[in-house]
Structure formats: structure tokens, C-alpha cells
Amino acid sequence: MTEPVLRMEAVRKTYGGTVVLRDVDLAVAPHSVTVLIGASGSGKSTLLRCANLLEEIDDGAIFLDGEEITDPRADPDAVRRRIGVVFQAYNLFPHMTVVENITLAPRRVHGVPRARAEAEAHELLARLGLRDKAGEYPDRLSGGQQQRVAIVRALAGRPRLLLLDEITAALDPELVGEVLSVVRDLKGQGMTMVIATHEMGFAREVADQVCFLDGGVVLERGTPDEVFGAPRQERTQRFLRRIVAAGRL
Ligand SMILES: Nc1ncnc2c1ncn2[C@@H]1O[C@H](COP(=O)(O)OP(=O)(O)OP(=O)(O)O)[C@@H](O)[C@H]1O
């Protein structure tokens, strides 16, 4: 079997004695998209934060390309360089232009020469339909454009894996589509991704693997047709019924 890009084994995470992730196993194959679904508070963000070493796990192990990144000897900065992350809030620096925002980490943290970092930034901006925005300041851009810049920033280090945490949750409904379409394109280009989302239609369309989290447990996993079309667990069925009733699937 091909080595998964990301593998979690029996991951346990607690906050002040409360268990937030319990025995989570996950395998993300190269060039595949895993979508995490589940009610608010079920642990989706925490799982992504653990995968990026933004949170320390209490037990278990996490591997990136077969190498244990939760090993105390692993270098967290080197690990994060291989993982791009986009959050709900785009967190662009307002006093920097788009291209400065994108090249900041490659130049300052990873020592990429300015000319090369900027050339890469321009190429990525063009790919994401933002060719003419390189010199703009973030407040001149729509929310959807800012989030696309945040995606470019995450791609700038040529990550092995992209983690997307509710990246459309803060957007006006009419701007959601343009950001999802970028994710669709990235999938088409073979990017390996783990996505936490409440956009169920999108989840069903883009996922190779869907994981339903419930109280910090991966209660059900499978293809979109399996999980959305024929959920086996009663709690998954109930969750999806609520989504359907709300007109979101
Ligand atoms: N820093 C923290 N300290 C204490 N508890 C936390 C912390 N971060 C998250 N939690 C708790 O962990 C649980 C899981 O939260 P998490 O944000 O991972 O859920 P989620 O599924 O991503 O929710 P949402 O869909 O609302 O983003 C929740 O009960 C939350 O209150």
C-alpha cells in the first residue's frame, strides 16, 4: 500500500481534562481529499490543529510521509513548512500588499530569495485568478479574494499537504462559490487536502474520503456515497437528517 501523506494513530487530545479527540485514526492517501464533517464542537478544527502541530497531542502518533512528526525530536518548523493551512479568518497583514503577505514567510522564515519568492507568488496568483491584485492592500479586496490570497499564501511553500479549516464560514454567501472553485481546481491538480467544512454539498462532491466526527470520535468514514447516501450509524443519520431539513444538502 502507498504510504499515506498523513497518518494519525490513536490520537487523543484533551483540554483541561476534557477529551476532545479520542482514539482518532486517519489515513490520507497522496492526491486525495479527506473531508471532516460533524456538528460544531465535534473536534474537526482540533484534529487539523494537531496535524499541523499547533496543538500537542496527549497520546497516539502522527506521521507525515511516514515520518513521525509527534516524535519529540521532530522539528515543528520543518514540519509546518510541509503543511499549508488556511483558516476561517484570512489573517492577512493589512499594512502589506498581497504579494508582500504571500512572500513574507518564504523570505523571512524559509530564506527564499526575494526574486524567487515573488516570481512564485505571481505564478500562484495568476493560477487563482488574482493576477492583477498583487500590489493591492487586503482592504481593497473582497472577502472571497482575501481568502484566495490566504490560499496562495498557504501554497507558497509548496506544501505536501493542505489543511483547510472552514475556509468559507466567514464569507458572504455569494463569495463562497469562488473559493470552493479554487479548492476544486487544487483537487484537479492533485493536491492532497484535509478539509473541515459545513458545506455538505461541496463535501459530497469533492471528497474521496468523508469522516464523520462525533464527540471527538471518528464515528463513521467512507466514500461520499457511503457516508451521505447510506450512513450506517444512527448518529450520522440524525446529523444528516438535520442538514437536509435545513436545506443544506
Ligand atoms: N483551546 C481550547 N481550550 C479548551 N477547549 C477547547 C479549545 N479548543 C477547542 N476546545 C473544545 O474542543 C471541542 C472541539 O472543538 P473544535 O473547535 O475542534 O470543534 P469543531 O468541530 O471544529 O467545531 P466548529 O464546527 O464549530 O468549528 C469543543 O468542545 C471546544 O469547546
The ligand as an SDF file (V2000), in Angstrom:
LIG
                    3D

 31 33  0  0  0  0  0  0  0  0999 V2000
   -8.2050   25.9670   23.2780 N   0  0  0  0  0  0  0  0  0  0  0  0
   -9.2070   25.2520   23.7770 C   0  0  0  0  0  0  0  0  0  0  0  0
   -9.4010   25.1110   25.1090 N   0  0  0  0  0  0  0  0  0  0  0  0
  -10.3930   24.3770   25.6280 C   0  0  0  0  0  0  0  0  0  0  0  0
  -11.3080   23.7230   24.8790 N   0  0  0  0  0  0  0  0  0  0  0  0
  -11.2060   23.8320   23.5590 C   0  0  0  0  0  0  0  0  0  0  0  0
  -10.1650   24.5800   22.9310 C   0  0  0  0  0  0  0  0  0  0  0  0
  -10.3230   24.4890   21.5940 N   0  0  0  0  0  0  0  0  0  0  0  0
  -11.4150   23.7050   21.3890 C   0  0  0  0  0  0  0  0  0  0  0  0
  -11.9270   23.3030   22.5570 N   0  0  0  0  0  0  0  0  0  0  0  0
  -13.1000   22.4290   22.7250 C   0  0  0  0  0  0  0  0  0  0  0  0
  -12.8480   21.2530   21.9830 O   0  0  0  0  0  0  0  0  0  0  0  0
  -14.0440   20.7870   21.3700 C   0  0  0  0  0  0  0  0  0  0  0  0
  -13.8300   20.6260   19.8880 C   0  0  0  0  0  0  0  0  0  0  0  0
  -13.6710   21.9040   19.2900 O   0  0  0  0  0  0  0  0  0  0  0  0
  -13.3340   22.1060   17.7580 P   0  0  0  0  0  0  0  0  0  0  0  0
  -13.1340   23.5620   17.5440 O   0  0  0  0  0  0  0  0  0  0  0  0
  -12.2420   21.1960   17.3770 O   0  0  0  0  0  0  0  0  0  0  0  0
  -14.6860   21.6300   17.0840 O   0  0  0  0  0  0  0  0  0  0  0  0
  -15.1830   21.8150   15.5920 P   0  0  0  0  0  0  0  0  0  0  0  0
  -15.7980   20.5220   15.2120 O   0  0  0  0  0  0  0  0  0  0  0  0
  -14.0790   22.3240   14.7490 O   0  0  0  0  0  0  0  0  0  0  0  0
  -16.3120   22.9100   15.7330 O   0  0  0  0  0  0  0  0  0  0  0  0
  -16.7860   24.0480   14.6630 P   0  0  0  0  0  0  0  0  0  0  0  0
  -17.5010   23.2890   13.5800 O   0  0  0  0  0  0  0  0  0  0  0  0
  -17.6800   24.9120   15.4670 O   0  0  0  0  0  0  0  0  0  0  0  0
  -15.5540   24.7460   14.1840 O   0  0  0  0  0  0  0  0  0  0  0  0
  -15.1400   21.7700   21.7330 C   0  0  0  0  0  0  0  0  0  0  0  0
  -15.8550   21.2560   22.8090 O   0  0  0  0  0  0  0  0  0  0  0  0
  -14.3650   23.0090   22.1410 C   0  0  0  0  0  0  0  0  0  0  0  0
  -15.0760   23.7330   23.0910 O   0  0  0  0  0  0  0  0  0  0  0  0
  1  2  1  0
  2  3  1  0
  2  7  2  0
  3  4  2  0
  4  5  1  0
  5  6  2  0
  6  7  1  0
  6 10  1  0
  7  8  1  0
  8  9  2  0
  9 10  1  0
 10 11  1  0
 11 12  1  0
 11 30  1  0
 12 13  1  0
 13 14  1  0
 13 28  1  0
 14 15  1  0
 15 16  1  0
 16 17  2  0
 16 18  1  0
 16 19  1  0
 19 20  1  0
 20 21  2  0
 20 22  1  0
 20 23  1  0
 23 24  1  0
 24 25  2  0
 24 26  1  0
 24 27  1  0
 28 29  1  0
 28 30  1  0
 30 31  1  0
M  END
$$$$
